[in-house]
C-alpha cells in the first residue's frame, strides 16, 4: 500500500474536486494537515475493512 498523500486543509478547501478525483482512481488516502499537524484522513468509501485497518496502522 502506498503512503498517504499529504495536503493542507486550505488546499482541500480550494481544490477539493481535483484532490478527490485521483483518490477515487488510485485509492491512496489523503492525510489532511492543519497548522502542520495531522487533522484527518480522507478515504475512498469502497475500501475493504482489511485495507482500512492497514491505513489505521500508518498513524
N, C-alpha and C positions, 0 to 999 in steps of 0.2 A: 504494500500500500504506500502511496506517495505521501510525503509530508504535507500538512495543510498549507494552503496559500494564506499569507498574512496580509490583511488590509485594514487600514484605519477606518474608524466609524464614519469619518467625514467623506471618505471615498465611497463607502457603501451608500451613503445618502445621495451623493451626486451621480453615481454611476451604477445603480442597482441592477438595471437591465443588462448592462454589459458584464457584470460580475456573475449574475445568475445563469446566463446562457452557457458559459463554459463549465460551470458547476454541474449543470444538468447533463452535459455531454460526457465529462470525464469523471464525475463523482468524487472529485478531490475536495475535501472540506475546506471552508474558508474560515480562518481564525480572525475574528474581528477584535481590533485593539481600540482602547480609549485611553488617551494620555500615555501611550506607550506600553500599556499593560493589557493582558488578555481580558476581554469583556464577554465574548460569546463565540459560539461556533455555528456556522451556517452549514447545514447538511441537506442533501437531497432526500426527500421523504421516502424514496424507494429502497434505501439501504436495508440490507438484511440485518437482523439483530446481531449476528456474529461479527459483521464488519463494524457495526456501531460500537460494539464492545471494544474492538481493537482501536478505534478512534479515541474512545474514552481513556485508554491506557496511555495515549500520547501526552495527556495533560496531567 
